[in-house]
Amino acid sequence: MRVLAALSGGVDSAVAAARAVDAGHDVVGVHMALSRNRDLHRNGSRGCCSIEDSNDARRAADLLGIPFYVWDLSEEFHDTVIADFVSEYEAGRTPNPCVRCNQHIKFDELLSRAQVLDFDAVCTGHYARIEVRSDGVRELHRAADMAKDQSYVLAVMGHERLAQSMFPLGTIASKEEVRAEAAARGLGVSNKPDSYDICFVADGDTMGFLHRQLGEQPGEIVDETGAVVGEHAGAYAFTVGQRKGLRLPRPSADGAPRYVTSVNTSTNTVVVGPETLLTVTEITGENPTWLATDVDSSQERECTVQVRAHGTAIPATAVLREGVLTARLHEGIRGVAAGQSMVVYAGTRVLGEATIAGRDAHIRSEASR
């Protein structure tokens, strides 16, 4: 097959491309340049897709003996990932930019270009497994290495894109094994630190980035009764479940810590309350993507639901009807924020996902605590 290997400049994508070459595919490497800011360099292990990464990707391609190109996707990245990130926070939601990047850039844009250029598949260094059944149905599953599993951020890709994707690292036992393989192949990125945080916020100061984008918008912080307990410089800077950085002038009546329980950007109000108000037992999601085309999404089914990239999967009953994915959790979960993804699993298999739109709180009484 003709395979387009996405080379980020990290060890995972380099080893994935090497495995595609070993499998006998006709491989071409491409690095996606997502920023035009030439001052954007890696700070320790923070961020990705920097100039440094582009150079590392080129060296990996040279070692593997494959053609290499750099594609400037900075405009698409700004319009679909950064703009969405800012607008979601401005609306009081908490987005996951890695999900949007995988959806719009790494699969929509990259795969669309790959199709035009007659590539059969795109290969990436994501940690997830694709299983092909005897009847031809392709299933997305969690990676063998659960500590590195990235199926949560891949669920949004859709079954059409799944059919054109390759994840050679899905069955690998650990990141240490990937690094050892890279070293054995002579890849200079074998000891390169993992990237983390948000790539377009190079200094890691997300709130500072949002403040520069949205400016100061003073408003009130109120408790669950509506009483004003503090002030803020912008409701967009807060997320459900947040405890630190509230800067409240006085403690609650019982001395217990307060948490952000909701953000209302229409009134520019942040609501805080006791930890018990964070517990929810039902979550609804909009703009769903149903990967399991062989599974009837309109029928309620027992499953597990994950609401954070590295969160615990919670047993639930889920159903997708009239464009709304609803999950009734068998046990309460705290700190669920609108704008995040909720992904539905059957065992290790990804069934579908949706963007969290609403939640129903289950407030425990003092007697049940």
C-alpha positions as MATLAB code, in Angstrom:
seq = 'MRVLAALSGGVDSAVAAARAVDAGHDVVGVHMALSRNRDLHRNGSRGCCSIEDSNDARRAADLLGIPFYVWDLSEEFHDTVIADFVSEYEAGRTPNPCVRCNQHIKFDELLSRAQVLDFDAVCTGHYARIEVRSDGVRELHRAADMAKDQSYVLAVMGHERLAQSMFPLGTIASKEEVRAEAAARGLGVSNKPDSYDICFVADGDTMGFLHRQLGEQPGEIVDETGAVVGEHAGAYAFTVGQRKGLRLPRPSADGAPRYVTSVNTSTNTVVVGPETLLTVTEITGENPTWLATDVDSSQERECTVQVRAHGTAIPATAVLREGVLTARLHEGIRGVAAGQSMVVYAGTRVLGEATIAGRDAHIRSEASR';
ca = [
       0.000    0.000    0.000;
       0.969    3.637   -0.440;
       1.107    4.990    3.097;
       1.435    8.584    4.255;
       3.253    8.606    7.594;
       2.557   11.608    9.826;
       5.907   12.454   11.428;
       5.463   14.787   14.390;
       9.153   14.770   15.283;
       8.631   12.524   18.290;
       9.673    8.961   18.980;
       6.194    7.434   18.565;
       5.553    8.614   15.009;
       9.113    7.733   13.965;
       8.795    4.127   15.166;
       5.304    3.856   13.648;
       6.684    4.958   10.270;
       9.591    2.519   10.610;
       7.160   -0.329   11.227;
       5.167    0.664    8.143;
       8.378    0.512    6.107;
       9.223   -2.905    7.592;
       5.756   -4.125    6.578;
       6.654   -3.473    2.958;
       4.504   -0.409    2.357;
       5.516    2.432    0.055;
       5.885    5.103    2.751;
       6.146    8.877    2.413;
       6.713   11.047    5.512;
       4.986   14.355    6.114;
       5.299   16.849    8.956;
       2.350   19.117    9.672;
       3.549   22.646   10.442;
       0.857   24.072   12.688;
       2.417   27.397   13.664;
       4.051   30.198   11.687;
       5.639   31.634   14.818;
       9.346   30.979   14.366;
       9.909   31.716   18.054;
       7.896   28.642   18.992;
      10.503   26.218   20.309;
      10.089   23.374   22.726;
      10.383   24.345   26.385;
      11.531   21.132   28.043;
       8.919   18.564   26.992;
       6.126   21.057   26.523;
       4.155   21.330   23.301;
       4.588   19.722   19.895;
       4.884   20.593   16.188;
       7.631   23.179   16.788;
      10.529   24.023   14.458;
      12.670   21.647   16.475;
      10.126   18.890   15.855;
      10.170   19.540   12.102;
      13.939   19.078   12.027;
      13.697   15.876   14.081;
      11.032   14.528   11.715;
      13.238   15.220    8.697;
      16.186   13.402   10.277;
      13.966   10.386   11.048;
      12.719   10.260    7.454;
      16.295   10.454    6.151;
      17.336    7.542    8.361;
      14.346    5.488    7.195;
      15.121    6.324    3.574;
      11.673    7.695    2.795;
      10.650   10.916    1.002;
       9.774   13.762    3.354;
       7.631   16.862    3.027;
       6.447   19.654    5.306;
       2.841   20.734    4.872;
       1.840   24.151    6.142;
      -1.472   23.590    7.940;
      -1.130   26.603   10.218;
      -4.138   28.399    8.760;
      -6.369   25.341    9.064;
      -5.080   24.725   12.582;
      -5.837   28.280   13.651;
      -9.308   28.320   12.115;
     -10.452   24.917   13.392;
      -8.521   24.258   16.610;
      -7.318   27.518   18.151;
     -10.456   29.491   17.231;
     -12.647   26.681   18.600;
     -10.582   26.573   21.800;
     -11.064   30.298   22.433;
     -14.754   30.363   21.496;
     -15.550   27.339   23.675;
     -13.930   28.910   26.727;
     -15.691   32.175   25.931;
     -18.979   30.247   25.986;
     -18.204   28.756   29.405;
     -17.221   25.305   28.155;
     -13.965   23.384   28.566;
     -12.751   22.050   25.204;
     -10.139   19.403   24.516;
      -7.942   20.804   21.717;
      -6.279   17.431   21.093;
      -9.678   15.971   20.170;
     -10.338   18.831   17.750;
      -6.837   18.535   16.280;
      -7.311   14.820   15.649;
     -10.734   15.463   14.146;
     -10.003   18.430   11.889;
      -6.259   18.303   11.201;
      -4.741   14.864   11.707;
      -7.605   13.021   10.073;
      -9.965   15.295    8.129;
      -7.309   17.501    6.518;
      -4.470   14.986    6.397;
      -6.606   12.122    5.086;
      -8.354   14.342    2.551;
      -4.981   15.369    1.126;
      -3.778   11.778    1.232;
      -6.788   10.667   -0.813;
      -6.178   13.345   -3.445;
      -2.580   12.129   -3.749;
      -3.722    8.465   -4.075;
      -2.435    7.219   -0.747;
      -4.229    4.168    0.640;
      -3.789    4.962    4.314;
      -2.351    7.354    6.868;
      -0.002    6.011    9.546;
       0.376    7.765   12.902;
       2.055    7.078   16.237;
      -1.187    7.029   18.217;
      -1.628    4.351   20.855;
      -4.807    2.528   19.802;
      -5.689   -0.716   18.054;
      -7.702   -1.361   14.900;
      -9.196   -4.839   14.705;
     -10.665   -6.138   11.450;
     -13.302   -8.835   11.902;
     -13.884  -11.724    9.523;
     -16.899   -9.865    8.102;
     -14.717   -6.849    7.273;
     -15.983   -4.566   10.058;
     -13.173   -2.415   11.459;
     -13.237   -1.742   15.192;
     -11.308    0.840   17.195;
      -9.993   -0.536   20.491;
      -7.915    0.664   23.405;
      -4.160    0.216   23.123;
      -2.438   -2.728   24.754;
      -0.572   -0.196   26.906;
      -3.423    1.315   28.904;
      -1.108    3.948   30.372;
      -0.622    5.413   26.879;
      -4.049    4.612   25.396;
      -5.279    7.394   23.079;
      -8.555    5.886   21.880;
     -10.407    8.629   23.795;
      -9.078   11.399   21.524;
      -9.459    9.246   18.395;
     -13.133    8.366   18.857;
     -14.197   11.504   16.994;
     -12.578   10.394   13.719;
     -15.605    8.453   12.411;
     -15.759    5.053   10.721;
     -14.879    6.399    7.247;
     -11.550    7.744    8.509;
     -10.962    4.633   10.591;
     -10.967    2.606    7.384;
      -7.985    4.637    6.114;
      -5.878    4.697    9.279;
      -2.962    2.669   10.639;
      -1.772    2.648   14.258;
       1.322    0.394   14.357;
       1.953    1.055   18.073;
      -1.438   -0.186   19.237;
      -0.197   -3.630   20.277;
       3.067   -2.520   21.841;
       3.504   -3.289   25.538;
       4.966   -0.017   26.811;
       6.535    3.311   25.884;
       9.857    1.931   27.107;
       9.628   -0.701   24.371;
       9.073    2.032   21.782;
      12.117    3.946   23.000;
      14.241    0.792   22.966;
      13.154    0.034   19.400;
      13.941    3.609   18.335;
      17.420    3.354   19.871;
      18.052    0.012   18.169;
      17.098    1.567   14.826;
      19.442    4.497   15.418;
      16.649    7.073   15.609;
      17.956   10.158   17.395;
      14.571   10.831   19.018;
      14.720    7.689   21.166;
      15.214    9.700   24.366;
      13.203   12.776   23.377;
      10.772   13.780   26.148;
       7.055   13.288   25.596;
       5.077   16.372   24.636;
       2.311   17.525   26.940;
      -0.007   20.448   27.569;
      -1.420   22.545   24.726;
       0.940   22.925   21.763;
      -0.151   26.459   20.881;
       0.321   27.638   24.474;
       4.078   27.174   24.508;
       4.608   28.529   28.035;
       1.830   26.393   29.539;
      -0.099   29.428   30.812;
      -3.551   28.655   29.410;
      -5.312   31.375   31.391;
      -2.738   33.927   30.296;
      -3.325   32.905   26.684;
      -7.093   33.272   27.063;
      -6.719   36.639   28.773;
      -4.664   37.914   25.836;
      -7.320   36.667   23.435;
     -10.463   37.726   25.307;
      -9.349   40.563   27.554;
     -10.585   41.394   31.045;
     -14.297   40.822   31.677;
     -14.994   41.511   35.389;
     -17.928   39.757   37.006;
     -19.250   38.139   40.169;
     -18.624   34.825   41.862;
     -21.750   33.603   43.667;
     -22.523   30.632   45.872;
     -25.295   28.080   45.390;
     -27.802   30.442   47.029;
     -26.950   33.318   44.694;
     -25.078   35.337   47.301;
     -22.044   37.220   45.958;
     -18.870   35.789   47.511;
     -16.171   37.208   45.233;
     -15.177   38.733   41.918;
     -13.372   37.530   38.819;
     -11.683   39.019   35.736;
     -13.443   36.761   33.246;
     -15.803   33.801   33.618;
     -14.036   32.118   30.685;
     -11.036   31.493   32.962;
     -12.930   28.987   35.138;
     -13.943   25.379   34.646;
     -16.286   23.050   36.522;
     -14.505   21.277   39.376;
     -11.880   23.980   39.810;
     -10.798   24.708   43.381;
      -7.551   26.654   43.066;
      -7.336   30.235   41.895;
     -10.795   31.334   43.085;
      -9.302   34.006   45.378;
     -12.417   34.253   47.526;
     -12.152   36.868   50.327;
     -13.743   34.655   52.977;
     -14.348   30.923   53.533;
     -17.723   29.221   53.401;
     -19.890   29.182   56.521;
     -18.787   25.664   57.470;
     -15.174   26.251   56.440;
     -15.318   23.616   53.697;
     -13.537   24.389   50.408;
     -15.574   25.704   47.482;
     -15.451   24.426   43.916;
     -16.700   25.846   40.629;
     -20.039   24.134   39.969;
     -21.091   26.060   36.849;
     -20.037   28.902   34.555;
     -22.661   31.208   33.047;
     -21.036   33.403   30.407;
     -24.343   35.027   29.434;
     -24.404   36.719   32.856;
     -20.606   36.530   33.283;
     -21.163   34.683   36.562;
     -19.160   31.893   38.179;
     -21.057   29.688   40.639;
     -19.211   27.952   43.464;
     -20.361   25.482   46.078;
     -19.441   22.430   48.150;
     -17.812   19.394   46.614;
     -21.064   17.416   46.847;
     -22.616   19.583   44.118;
     -20.075   18.303   41.616;
     -21.444   14.750   41.571;
     -23.475   13.844   38.484;
     -25.230   10.629   37.470;
     -26.442   11.520   33.981;
     -24.589   13.168   31.095;
     -25.886   14.248   27.694;
     -23.768   14.864   24.616;
     -24.305   16.646   21.301;
     -22.700   16.347   17.836;
     -22.225   12.588   18.254;
     -19.937   10.323   16.241;
     -20.955    6.668   16.216;
     -18.009    4.491   15.191;
     -19.656    1.090   15.630;
     -21.824    0.990   12.517;
     -22.806   -2.620   13.261;
     -24.242   -1.653   16.672;
     -27.732   -0.146   16.968;
     -27.087    3.096   18.834;
     -30.801    3.708   19.443;
     -31.007    0.726   21.802;
     -29.956    1.202   25.424;
     -26.878   -0.832   26.266;
     -24.578   -1.473   29.169;
     -21.167    0.055   28.605;
     -18.495    2.195   30.193;
     -18.143    5.947   29.669;
     -14.955    8.006   29.866;
     -15.214   11.798   30.202;
     -11.523   12.783   30.435;
      -8.521   11.876   28.295;
      -6.851   10.037   31.165;
      -9.917    9.447   33.294;
     -11.442    6.260   34.627;
     -14.140    4.537   32.581;
     -17.419    4.517   34.539;
     -20.078    1.774   34.147;
     -23.186    3.232   32.533;
     -26.245    2.696   30.364;
     -26.019    4.676   27.126;
     -28.286    5.404   24.180;
     -28.102    7.669   21.124;
     -31.435    9.034   19.944;
     -32.350   12.092   17.883;
     -28.775   13.332   17.825;
     -28.311   13.230   21.610;
     -26.070   10.710   23.358;
     -27.275   10.072   26.917;
     -25.320    8.156   29.534;
     -26.833    7.197   32.885;
     -23.929    6.463   35.179;
     -24.106    3.556   37.621;
     -22.039    5.586   40.055;
     -21.612    9.323   40.424;
     -18.666   11.167   38.963;
     -17.398   14.650   39.836;
     -16.156   17.604   37.847;
     -17.877   16.882   34.521;
     -17.457   19.943   32.288;
     -19.441   20.889   29.191;
     -17.259   20.936   26.083;
     -15.304   17.797   26.938;
     -15.801   14.522   25.069;
     -17.586   11.541   26.508;
     -16.581    8.287   24.872;
     -18.633    5.100   25.086;
     -16.836    1.741   25.278;
     -17.930   -1.884   25.103;
     -15.011   -3.541   26.817;
     -11.973   -2.169   24.979;
     -13.947   -1.266   21.855;
     -14.945    2.340   21.122;
     -18.627    2.543   20.199;
     -19.026    6.304   19.859;
     -18.528    9.735   21.358;
     -20.200   13.109   21.768;
     -19.391   16.541   23.166;
     -20.744   16.958   26.688;
     -23.611   19.430   26.654;
     -25.397   18.902   29.945;
     -25.331   17.064   33.238;
     -27.850   16.279   35.979;
     -26.433   16.588   39.476;
     -27.109   14.069   42.193;
     -26.705   15.897   45.514;
     -26.013   13.573   48.427;
     -27.754   14.302   51.695;
     -25.893   14.569   54.960;
     -27.458   11.274   56.035;
     -25.965    9.420   53.046;
     -22.458   10.855   53.416;
];
